[in-house]
Amino acid sequence: MCDLFVKDIAGHLGEEVRLKGWVRNIRSSGKLLFIIFRDGTGEIQAVAFKPELGEELFETAKKLSLESSLILKGIPRKHQKLEGEYELSITSIEVIQYAAEYPIGKKEHGPDFLLSNRHLWIRSSKQWAILRLRHRIYYAITEYLHSQGFFRFDSPILTPNACEGTTTLFELEYFDEGLAYLSQSGQLYLETGIMSLGRVYDFGPVFRAERSKTRKHLTEFWMMDAEAAFVDHEENMQIQEELIRYIIRSVLENCLPELNVLERDIDTLRKADAPFKRMTHYEAVEYLRAKGSEITHGSDLGAQDEVLLTEGSEVPIFIERWPKEIKAFYMKRDPENPSLVLGNDLIAPEGFGEIIGGSQREDDHDMLLSRMQAENMPIEPYQWFLDLRKYGSVPHSGFGVGLERLITWMSGTRHIRETIPFPRMIYRIYP
């Protein structure tokens, strides 16, 4: 007899095996007891038949409660009615713990209750599927970057200054050094890495102290930032597109059971693996105004603008060449129109909004300095960043991917709080 995971059942039909896990659900029908058993890798229906199992073990099985932990021995067979499914004929049961009455039942629970019981809710089928999808997307990102010659370069979480302004920073006292901040982005530090390794990325938690209650915002979330030397604006967008299409293929190849649990429209996701559309900011504004939006040419896109923009599109849309006034100081000016920057946002279809922001970076020291001075930025804290433009500066570009935003789209989940194990929002930090 061998210890087995549920995911490996198909290769051991007719053999006695041992499974370790938990009770998802249980129902009885006379001399039959049906246990929906899960172990993290999957679920299987385990069947206890009283005449075969015996009086004592059958009574043990009848006492099981939701989320009780146990070890099952049994013989896996093809399900009698469901093609491609399997069930386990139980030969022995060992209870590790009878769980107390589980607070999450089949009835409807409000989001506040489920968030307060997040430590238990992550066991649910939907959360199981989202967390496994999160794992696959994380690794697909790193697999693609590795294949393109990017090296992991870990940037600090504690920083002495902001990346994009101090109004959305969490601050703390740092010993005798004054104030420090929780990082909004690793981008500025990543730019140092390209002078050593050529292409680099980081992947970790970042923090935004925005008082936003929208379904697209968290105060703590995970970002992948990438920077590459000798890459211009066009190649930067090409890398972004290839990355997202690689992730789509990886998810479709490896996560069909999870997508089915989430009732995700797989055909819609598959159609997104096609050449992405491109629009300039000017073209996007003109298009949106024709559809009734009141957006102006000097404005950022609102959530409803992003929905309108992708309405009817099967693929993500790049919005590029933005007005310099509404983008960060480090973005390179468009040589054909200095009032614009060579930046891009990638907007996901189906109303899921922005998933990537990127740009070619300003590599000229004097131009970057003048941009910082025009925005009344303190120069001394950023002197190290300016130094990168003094000692072997090269054309370079980068972008950032919000992991939870990406999971939200891939999974078809409408609220970002569902895509991270323990969401941190302005009104919640427990558990």
Secondary structure, 3 states (H helix, E strand, C coil): CEEECHHHHHHHCCCCEEEEEEEEEEEEECCEEEEEEECCCCEEEEEEEHHHHCHHHHHHHHCCCCCCEEEEEEEEEECCCCCCCEEEEEEEEEEEECCCCCCCCCCCCCHHHHHHCHHHHCCCHHHHHHHHHHHHHHHHHHHHHHHCCCEECCCCCEECCCCCCCCCCCEEECCCCCEEEECCCCHHHHHHHHHHHCEEEEEEEEECCCCCCCCCCCCEEEEEEEEEECCCHHHHHHHHHHHHHHHHHHHHHHCHHHHHHCCCCHHHHHHCCCCCEEEEHHHHHHHHHHCCCCCCCCCCCCHHHHHHHHCCCCCCEEEEEEEHHHCCCCECEECCEEEEEEEEEEEECCCCEEEEEEEEECCCHHHHHHHHHHCCCCCHHHHHHHHCCCCCCCCEEEEEEEHHHHHHHHHCCCCHHHHCCCCCECCECCC
